[in-house]
């Protein structure tokens, strides 16, 4: 997951608005049923969505 500054840089580097990036991050957290980015990373690793 991205931190606020990283969200801003991701949005700027890919010509998305910050709101778009923030919305996508929120949707990912909701789908994983977690409260924060740390939990999302842990769950994604456990589900093998992300590689370590």
Secondary structure as GFF3:
##gff-version 3
##sequence-region A 1 52
A	DSSP	alpha_helix	4	13	.	.	.	ID=ss1
A	DSSP	alpha_helix	18	32	.	.	.	ID=ss2
A	DSSP	alpha_helix	37	46	.	.	.	ID=ss3
###
